[in-house]
Amino acid sequence: IERLAAVDTVVFDKTGTLTLPEPRLLNGADVAEARLDRAGRLARASRHPLGQALAEVSRAVAPPMEVREEPGRGIEAAVDGRLERLGSPVFCGVDPAAVATLLARFPGASLVAHAAEGEPPVLFAFEQGLRRDAREVVDRLKAIGLSVEILSGDREAAVAEVAAALGVATFAAGLGPSDKIARLEALKAAGHKVLMVGDGLNDAPALAGAHVSLSPVTAVHLSQAAADAVFLGDRLAPVVAALTTARRARTAMVQNLWLSVIYNLIAVPVAVAGLVTPLIAALAMSGSSVIVTLNALRLRFGTDGAVADHAPVVAGPTAPAPGRGVVRT
């Protein structure tokens, strides 16, 4: 909570974090059903949101037994004696002209490629909708004085489209895990305290290396384990809730420390002078404890005395995955 309260910069991943984790396939009719099924079978082993979406639209069943994953690039496996790959167009050896042709049809789409030995690679174009409160959350983060950035492994055009829709001026695309860590280190060197919000396998190192980190419940387990807390639901509101509540909590901590200092500056000299009876001393000590407790309880209530809306609950033991905490709204 103290690290959350110190944050001055929020860095978001794009795919599956700012966007919904259920992308929609745009060019399924262009791909042969048998090829879609084969790509979907390999996609069953993927933990990337686009890979999972491909697996859902196909009729694929069990994935290959042995799959090797290259974070930020894709996965590969030997299927029926042939090497197959699923991932970025570069990883799968797709001709840049084919990429440009498909993007001309579907501007802003996110692409996944499937390659198999002896066959030309195929491309799948996905449309990713933003989380419904993404723009509102970014605006609120800016309103409380935080800088917002987007770091993504997706294509620059797709990232730029999301950044423009959210009003985020600083973004970077085509990044691998080491690139994201390098950017966080640069921000740290400049004196910034960064909150990293991400969900993918390639986000795990950045989540672990950030000053503090959050991950959605839809994230891969490795990212949830690397994050300091996991937030539930399909909205980004818990990010703002966690930050604002942490700031209020730190303010209450400082107030309580000063109340304790002032109390002791007054009470200790009076007690040393012998002017306080044991009964009065006991009442005064209990009274000071009640004061700081009531001051802390103000965090649970709004200005009108009602329980504050959207107050996050942080509870490690109830985390749905190996993460160290869960934030609910």
C-alpha positions as a printed Julia matrix, in Angstrom:
329×3 Matrix{Float64}:
   0.0     0.0     0.0
   2.85    2.39    0.79
   4.43    1.7    -2.59
   1.11    2.27   -4.36
   0.75    5.59   -2.59
   4.14    6.74   -3.92
   3.33    6.04   -7.6
   3.62    8.92  -10.08
   3.56    6.95  -13.37
   1.24    4.18  -14.56
   2.38    1.87  -17.38
  -0.18   -0.36  -19.1
   0.24   -3.35  -21.34
  -2.25   -3.26  -24.22
  -3.45   -6.71  -25.24
  -5.66   -8.26  -22.56
  -5.11   -5.35  -20.17
  -6.45   -2.22  -21.83
  -8.36   -4.38  -24.3
 -10.88   -7.09  -23.52
  -9.46  -10.61  -23.23
 -11.94  -11.95  -25.85
 -10.8   -10.69  -29.29
 -12.95  -11.33  -32.39
 -11.6   -13.07  -35.5
 -12.17  -10.92  -38.6
 -10.94  -13.07  -41.5
 -12.01  -16.57  -40.5
 -13.8   -17.06  -43.83
 -10.5   -16.6   -45.69
  -8.78  -19.53  -44.0
  -9.4   -23.18  -44.85
 -11.21  -25.0   -42.06
  -8.53  -27.67  -41.79
  -5.81  -25.01  -41.4
  -7.88  -23.17  -38.81
  -8.24  -26.39  -36.82
  -4.49  -27.05  -36.93
  -3.68  -23.5   -35.87
  -6.31  -23.77  -33.13
  -4.78  -26.98  -31.83
  -1.43  -25.27  -31.41
  -3.21  -22.22  -29.96
  -4.59  -24.44  -27.17
  -1.11  -24.37  -25.67
  -0.83  -20.56  -25.86
  -1.43  -18.27  -22.91
  -1.65  -15.14  -25.05
  -5.16  -13.64  -25.37
  -5.02  -13.8   -29.17
  -3.91  -17.41  -29.08
  -6.7   -18.3   -26.67
  -9.2   -16.53  -28.9
  -7.99  -18.51  -31.92
  -8.36  -21.74  -29.97
 -11.95  -20.86  -29.08
 -13.08  -20.12  -32.65
 -11.51  -23.31  -33.98
 -12.7   -26.85  -33.34
  -9.31  -27.87  -32.0
  -9.01  -30.28  -29.11
  -5.88  -31.23  -27.17
  -2.67  -29.28  -27.94
   0.6   -30.98  -28.95
   2.42  -32.77  -26.14
   5.61  -30.7   -26.19
   5.43  -26.98  -26.9
   8.24  -24.45  -26.65
   7.36  -20.82  -26.01
   9.43  -17.77  -26.83
   8.04  -14.9   -24.71
   6.95  -11.99  -26.84
   7.22  -13.97  -30.1
   5.12  -17.14  -30.07
   5.14  -20.91  -29.62
   6.35  -23.85  -31.69
   5.9   -27.61  -31.59
   6.44  -30.73  -33.66
   3.02  -31.81  -34.97
   2.82  -35.07  -36.95
   6.54  -34.86  -37.6
   6.49  -31.26  -38.87
   7.51  -28.1   -37.09
   4.64  -25.65  -36.64
   4.71  -22.15  -35.23
   2.08  -19.75  -33.94
   2.83  -16.17  -33.02
   3.94  -12.91  -34.53
   4.25  -12.58  -38.34
   8.03  -12.14  -38.02
   8.35  -15.24  -35.85
   6.4   -17.25  -38.44
   8.26  -15.84  -41.45
   5.32  -14.04  -43.05
   6.03  -11.83  -46.06
   5.64   -8.16  -45.02
   3.62   -7.57  -48.2
   1.01  -10.08  -46.98
   0.86   -8.3   -43.65
   0.34   -4.94  -45.37
  -2.4    -6.37  -47.6
  -4.36   -7.77  -44.66
  -3.96   -4.57  -42.64
  -5.28   -2.58  -45.58
  -8.5    -4.6   -45.23
  -8.61   -4.46  -41.44
  -6.84   -1.31  -40.21
  -5.87   -1.46  -36.57
  -6.3    -5.24  -36.36
  -3.94   -7.4   -34.3
  -2.33  -10.24  -36.23
  -1.44  -13.82  -35.36
   0.4   -16.06  -37.84
   0.53  -19.83  -38.23
   3.4   -21.5   -40.07
   3.99  -25.16  -40.94
   6.87  -26.78  -42.77
   6.15  -27.17  -46.47
   3.16  -24.79  -46.46
   2.82  -21.02  -46.79
   2.03  -19.25  -43.5
  -1.44  -17.87  -42.87
  -2.5   -14.76  -40.99
  -5.41  -14.3   -38.6
  -6.7   -10.76  -37.98
  -8.34  -10.02  -34.63
 -10.33   -7.03  -33.47
  -9.8    -6.13  -29.82
 -12.32   -3.94  -28.08
 -11.22   -1.65  -25.27
 -12.38   -2.36  -21.75
 -15.53   -0.33  -21.28
 -14.06    2.04  -18.69
 -10.53    2.29  -20.12
 -10.83    5.94  -21.25
 -12.48    6.96  -17.99
  -9.74    5.3   -15.95
  -6.96    6.97  -17.97
  -8.66   10.36  -17.57
  -9.0     9.84  -13.81
  -5.36    8.83  -13.49
  -4.32   12.01  -15.28
  -6.7    14.05  -13.1
  -4.92   12.92   -9.92
  -1.56   13.92  -11.38
  -0.22   10.64  -12.77
   1.58   10.1   -16.07
   0.26    7.24  -18.24
   2.18    5.15  -20.78
   1.46    2.08  -22.91
   4.12   -0.58  -23.54
   3.06   -3.35  -25.9
   4.45   -6.16  -28.0
   1.79   -5.55  -30.65
   2.24   -3.68  -33.95
   2.76    0.07  -33.8
  -0.42    0.84  -35.77
  -2.59   -1.18  -33.38
  -0.95    0.36  -30.31
  -1.2     3.86  -31.77
  -4.92    3.39  -32.4
  -5.53    2.38  -28.77
  -3.31    5.21  -27.48
  -5.23    7.75  -29.56
  -8.58    6.41  -28.33
  -7.45    6.71  -24.71
  -5.62   10.02  -25.05
  -2.22    8.54  -24.13
   0.65   10.45  -25.71
   3.53    8.18  -24.69
   3.54    4.62  -26.01
   5.87    2.03  -27.52
   5.13   -1.01  -29.7
   6.87   -4.21  -30.75
   8.5    -4.63  -27.35
   9.81   -7.84  -25.84
  10.2    -8.53  -22.1
  13.68   -7.02  -21.97
  12.49   -3.87  -23.77
   9.75   -3.32  -21.21
  12.18   -3.79  -18.34
  14.58   -1.33  -20.0
  11.84    1.31  -20.16
  10.93    0.75  -16.51
  14.58    1.05  -15.55
  14.83    4.32  -17.5
  11.81    5.69  -15.65
  13.3     4.56  -12.34
  16.6     6.25  -13.16
  14.67    9.45  -13.85
  13.24    9.29  -10.32
   9.77    7.95  -11.15
   7.78    5.43   -9.12
   6.04    3.17  -11.63
   2.89    1.09  -11.33
   2.94   -1.64  -14.01
  -0.38   -3.16  -15.09
  -0.1    -6.21  -17.34
  -1.39   -9.7   -18.0
   0.79  -11.57  -20.49
   3.7   -13.96  -20.1
   6.05  -11.33  -21.5
   4.79   -8.87  -18.85
   5.88  -11.02  -15.89
   9.48   -9.68  -15.72
   8.24   -6.08  -15.93
   5.6    -6.73  -13.27
   8.26   -8.12  -10.96
  10.67   -5.28  -11.69
   8.27   -2.35  -11.31
   8.01   -0.31   -8.11
   4.56   -1.9    -7.66
   2.34   -3.93  -10.01
  -1.21   -5.09  -10.64
  -2.56   -7.84  -12.87
  -6.11   -8.67  -14.03
  -7.61  -11.97  -12.95
  -7.61  -13.06  -16.62
  -3.8   -12.87  -16.71
  -1.57  -15.93  -17.03
  -0.62  -17.41  -13.66
   3.02  -16.38  -13.97
   1.99  -12.72  -14.33
  -0.42  -13.0   -11.41
   2.38  -14.48   -9.3
   4.77  -11.68  -10.31
   2.25   -8.92   -9.53
   1.71   -7.43   -6.09
  -2.08   -7.73   -6.43
  -4.72   -9.16   -8.74
  -7.9    -7.27   -9.6
 -11.19   -8.96  -10.46
 -13.81   -8.24  -13.11
 -13.65   -6.88  -16.66
 -13.13   -3.23  -15.7
 -10.0    -1.2   -14.96
 -11.65    0.78  -12.15
  -9.8    -1.24   -9.46
  -6.55    0.35  -10.64
  -7.82    3.82   -9.71
  -9.46    2.48   -6.55
  -6.22    0.9    -5.37
  -4.2     4.06   -6.0
  -6.64    6.49   -4.4
  -7.22    4.26   -1.37
  -3.47    3.79   -0.91
  -3.0     7.57   -0.94
  -5.76    8.03    1.62
  -4.27    5.26    3.75
  -0.83    6.88    3.72
  -2.37   10.23    4.69
  -4.13    8.56    7.62
  -0.88    6.85    8.67
   0.98   10.17    8.73
  -1.86   11.85   10.64
  -1.86    9.07   13.24
   1.89    9.3    13.68
   1.64   13.05   14.3
  -1.26   12.54   16.71
   0.92   10.09   18.64
   3.86   12.49   18.68
   1.73   15.4    19.9
   0.08   13.22   22.56
   3.44   12.05   23.91
   4.93   15.56   23.87
   2.11   16.65   26.14
   1.41   13.55   28.21
   4.92   12.35   29.04
   6.15   15.58   30.75
   2.89   15.82   32.69
   3.22   12.2    33.82
   6.9    12.66   34.75
   5.91   15.67   36.89
   3.6    13.39   38.84
   0.47   15.33   37.92
  -1.41   12.33   36.53
  -3.08    9.58   38.56
  -2.97    5.98   37.3
  -6.68    6.1    36.45
  -6.32    9.28   34.39
  -3.22    7.85   32.68
  -5.11    4.7    31.72
  -8.03    6.73   30.36
  -5.7     9.04   28.44
  -3.86    6.13   26.85
  -7.13    4.44   25.86
  -8.42    7.74   24.52
  -5.38    8.2    22.28
  -5.86    4.71   20.89
  -9.53    5.42   20.19
  -8.63    8.67   18.38
  -6.14    7.07   15.97
  -8.5     4.13   15.39
 -11.41    6.43   14.53
  -9.15    8.45   12.24
  -8.18    5.25   10.41
 -11.82    4.17   10.15
 -12.56    7.32    8.17
 -11.09    5.45    5.18
 -14.15    3.22    5.2
 -16.58    6.13    4.95
 -17.31    8.94    2.54
 -17.7    12.57    3.51
 -21.39   12.03    4.22
 -20.73    9.19    6.65
 -21.83    6.47    4.22
 -19.55    3.6     3.35
 -17.37    4.81    0.46
 -18.14    3.37   -2.98
 -15.51    1.41   -4.87
 -13.27    1.01   -1.83
 -10.86   -1.77   -2.74
 -10.35   -4.75   -0.49
  -6.82   -6.15   -0.35
  -6.6    -9.7     0.96
  -3.76  -12.06    0.17
  -5.3   -15.32    1.42
  -8.29  -15.0    -0.94
  -6.26  -14.52   -4.11
  -7.64  -16.71   -6.94
  -4.15  -17.44   -8.24
  -0.57  -17.35   -6.93
  -0.63  -13.54   -6.68
   0.07  -11.84   -3.36
  -3.23  -10.0    -3.12
  -6.59   -9.32   -4.7
  -8.3    -5.97   -5.29
 -12.05   -5.97   -5.69
 -14.55   -3.25   -6.52
